[in-house]
Amino acid sequence: MSPSMNRRGLGLGLLGLSVAGCAQQPGPAVAQRGAAFLPDFADLAERILPAVVNIAVTSEQSGEMPQELRGTPYERLFRNRRRQEVAGAGSGFIVDSAGFVVSNNHVVGNATRVVVALQDGTELPARIVALDEATDLALLKVESRTPLPSVPWGNSAAMRVGNWVLAAGNPFRLGGTVTVGIVSARGREIGVGPFDDFIQTDAAVNPGNSGGPLFNAAGEVIGINTAIYSPTGAYAGISFATPSDIARPVIEALMRGGRVERGWLGVSVRDQAAEPGAAGRGVVVAGVERGSPAARAGLRNGDTVLAINGDRVDSSRILVRAVAAVQPGQTVRVTVLRDGRPQEIPVQVGRRPATSGAGRIE
C-alpha cells in the first residue's frame, strides 16, 4: 500500500512489542546524565489536559440508490432502509471558558449530533457554530453552569525546527492521551487545501487525534493536529498541524460572526520557478476569470505578479495568503511585470467564493 495523507480512520491495530536492541542496558551514571537533558512534561500535561476534549460524532449515511429504483414506489422505502447512523470520534480543545471548542471541519462537518466529553467524564451536547472548509477548522459551543478550563493561543511563527511540542487528544478513542516530539519541519504543503502551511512534527498522532491541540513547552496552542502521512493509516513518524497563526484569526472571526471573509482576485497562477529559464521571482498569471476583480482592473494572461502592496510575491502560496488577508472591498496595489517592464495596477479585492482554491484560482 502506498503512503497516503490520512485525516480519518477509527481502526485499531495490534501493537507489536520488540526486544531488539534491549540486550545492552546503559549503566546508572549514563542514564542519569541522559535524563538531565530531557524535560519532564508531567506538570505541563496536568495543566493543559482539563481543556482538551474528546468529540463523539453521529452522522447519517445513505447507500447509493440503484438506477432501476429511481422514480418507482420503492425509492422512498429504499432511502429509509439504507439510511444508517455512523459514529466517529475526534479531538478538540476549549479556547474560551464560555464553552467555545475548536476542532477540525473533517471531524464534525457532516454530523447530526456532536457530544463533547471533558477529562472528568462530563458529557455535554455541542452545537456547531461555524465551519471553515478552506482551513479545515470547526467552532463548537457547549453550555456549562460553571466556567470551563481553557488554553491560550501561542505564536506558531516563533516555533523553530527542533523545538519540543506536546500533542493531546483522543487517539483510537483513548482519551486523555499526550505524546511528545519536536517540530521536524515547517511550511509543509501537503495538498489538502489552498492555505497549506503545516507544522510537521514527530509527536505521535493517530486517528482520533484530529482537531486536538499541539502545544509548545509553555502550554500554549501553536497548532491543531490535522493530518498524518502513513502507509497504514496509523502513526508512522510524520504528522501535520495547522499553525495557530492561521487558525486563530479564523476562529476569532467565526466567534464574532460565524463566517470568514477572504479577499479574492479571480486569477489562476503558476509559480515563476516552473517557467524555463525563470529567475524564480513572482508568479505568472495563467488565466483571468471573466467579470472578476482582476479582469475589471486589467490584469492579463502572462503578467507576472511581483508584489502586493509592495510586499514581494515569490510563490503562489504567498499570493494566496496575501490576497486572502485583505478584506473584500479594499484596494490593493498589484505590481506586475508586463512586456519586460514593471507597472502597478490598483485592484479592488472581491469576496473569495467558497469553492475557490482548486487549480490555484486566487
Rosetta blueprint (number, residue, H / E / L):
1 M L
2 S L
3 P L
4 S E
5 M E
6 N E
7 R L
8 R L
9 G L
10 L L
11 G L
12 L L
13 G L
14 L L
15 L L
16 G L
17 L L
18 S L
19 V L
20 A L
21 G L
22 C L
23 A L
24 Q L
25 Q L
26 P L
27 G L
28 P H
29 A H
30 V H
31 A H
32 Q H
33 R H
34 G H
35 A H
36 A L
37 F L
38 L L
39 P L
40 D L
41 F L
42 A H
43 D H
44 L H
45 A H
46 E H
47 R H
48 I H
49 L H
50 P H
51 A H
52 V E
53 V E
54 N E
55 I E
56 A E
57 V E
58 T E
59 S E
60 E E
61 Q E
62 S L
63 G L
64 E L
65 M L
66 P L
67 Q H
68 E H
69 L H
70 R L
71 G L
72 T L
73 P L
74 Y H
75 E H
76 R H
77 L H
78 F H
79 R H
80 N H
81 R H
82 R H
83 R L
84 Q E
85 E E
86 V E
87 A E
88 G E
89 A E
90 G E
91 S E
92 G E
93 F E
94 I E
95 V E
96 D E
97 S L
98 A L
99 G L
100 F E
101 V E
102 V E
103 S E
104 N E
105 N H
106 H H
107 V H
108 V H
109 G L
110 N L
111 A E
112 T E
113 R E
114 V E
115 V E
116 V E
117 A E
118 L L
119 Q L
120 D L
121 G L
122 T L
123 E E
124 L E
125 P E
126 A E
127 R E
128 I E
129 V E
130 A E
131 L E
132 D E
133 E L
134 A L
135 T L
136 D L
137 L E
138 A E
139 L E
140 L E
141 K E
142 V E
143 E L
144 S L
145 R L
146 T L
147 P L
148 L L
149 P L
150 S L
151 V L
152 P L
153 W E
154 G L
155 N L
156 S H
157 A H
158 A H
159 M L
160 R L
161 V L
162 G L
163 N L
164 W E
165 V E
166 L E
167 A E
168 A E
169 G E
170 N L
171 P H
172 F H
173 R H
174 L L
175 G L
176 G L
177 T E
178 V E
179 T E
180 V E
181 G E
182 I E
183 V E
184 S E
185 A E
186 R E
187 G E
188 R E
189 E L
190 I L
191 G L
192 V L
193 G L
194 P L
195 F L
196 D L
197 D L
198 F E
199 I E
200 Q E
201 T E
202 D L
203 A L
204 A L
205 V L
206 N L
207 P L
208 G L
209 N L
210 S L
211 G L
212 G L
213 P E
214 L E
215 F E
216 N L
217 A L
218 A L
219 G L
220 E L
221 V E
222 I E
223 G E
224 I E
225 N E
226 T E
227 A E
228 I E
229 Y E
230 S E
231 P L
232 T L
233 G L
234 A L
235 Y L
236 A L
237 G L
238 I L
239 S E
240 F E
241 A E
242 T E
243 P E
244 S H
245 D H
246 I H
247 A H
248 R H
249 P H
250 V H
251 I H
252 E H
253 A H
254 L H
255 M H
256 R H
257 G H
258 G L
259 R L
260 V L
261 E L
262 R L
263 G E
264 W E
265 L L
266 G L
267 V E
268 S E
269 V E
270 R E
271 D E
272 Q H
273 A H
274 A H
275 E L
276 P L
277 G L
278 A L
279 A L
280 G L
281 R L
282 G L
283 V E
284 V E
285 V E
286 A E
287 G E
288 V E
289 E L
290 R L
291 G L
292 S L
293 P H
294 A H
295 A H
296 R H
297 A H
298 G L
299 L L
300 R L
301 N L
302 G L
303 D L
304 T E
305 V E
306 L E
307 A E
308 I E
309 N L
310 G L
311 D E
312 R E
313 V L
314 D L
315 S L
316 S H
317 R H
318 I H
319 L H
320 V H
321 R H
322 A H
323 V H
324 A H
325 A L
326 V L
327 Q L
328 P L
329 G L
330 Q L
331 T E
332 V E
333 R E
334 V E
335 T E
336 V E
337 L E
338 R E
339 D L
340 G L
341 R E
342 P E
343 Q E
344 E E
345 I E
346 P E
347 V E
348 Q E
349 V L
350 G E
351 R E
352 R L
353 P L
354 A L
355 T L
356 S L
357 G L
358 A L
359 G L
360 R L
361 I E
362 E L
